[in-house]
Amino acid sequence: MSQQKNIKGGFFLLVALLLAAAALFVFGWLAEEMLEGDTQRFDAFVRTAVHQLATPGLTRLMQAFSFLGSVAAVSAMSLVAICVFLYFHRARTAALVAITMLGVAALDVALKYAFHRPRPVAFFGPTPTSYSFPSGHAFGSFCFYGVLAAILAARARRPVVKFCLWIAAALLVGMIGFSRIYLGVHYPSDVIAGYCAGAVWVAAIGFLNRFLASRREAGETN
């Protein structure tokens, strides 16, 4: 049973690493295209198309989704999740969430300053003063909600529950990214790059977690 579990875990890890490699390639390609100005036509087309959907009610909804991906909201929910896991004596899980989100904070700042792309003019409200590439909301929400979904799905017994958790996380992360385009505070290429960065970072954390778990199991066996 243990061997079957290890084979299954290894397979999923391999798939995750392949997806991360693809995400890294797309991120690098987008960054190069952005620096050369080749994403301008795509960004302008999508921004215009999305802005045509604007209504007062939809704007309020998008502002709510945007808040769920904000630094304040994600940081608060991360702290709550860490405290809950510690309360239930899940120290390794709490550490996993903490390391993931601390890495997100550091990488987001580093990447924004590395590419220093100016923000587009916002459609609603003031334009943020930070740099635009990649989207921190897309990056942070992908990592937080994705890792949380993975943790909860791993503990769910029924396949339908696992499926619902993944679908809910995907829809939420997708709507957060869309809200940033709708509000005009990010270019579409920023959001795509944020998702790619999130996929790479989550895969790196997953690989590290798997490696440490294997070392621990080997130590217990010896």
Number of C-alpha atoms within 10 A of each C-alpha: 6 7 8 9 10 12 12 12 13 14 12 12 16 14 13 19 19 14 16 21 16 15 20 19 14 16 22 15 12 20 20 14 14 18 12 10 10 13 17 14 10 12 18 14 11 16 20 13 12 16 14 10 10 14 10 8 8 13 16 12 14 22 16 14 20 24 17 19 27 18 15 11 13 20 18 12 15 20 15 13 17 20 15 14 17 15 11 9 11 14 15 14 17 22 14 18 23 18 12 22 22 12 16 22 15 10 18 22 14 12 18 18 14 11 16 15 16 14 18 17 15 16 15 12 10 10 15 14 8 13 20 23 27 30 27 31 27 29 28 28 30 28 29 25 22 21 21 19 21 17 14 13 19 10 11 14 9 9 10 11 14 18 13 13 19 19 13 15 20 17 11 19 27 17 20 26 29 20 27 26 28 30 23 23 22 30 25 26 24 29 26 21 25 26 27 27 30 28 24 23 22 23 23 16 19 19 17 13 15 15 12 12 13 13 12 12 11 10 9 8 7 6
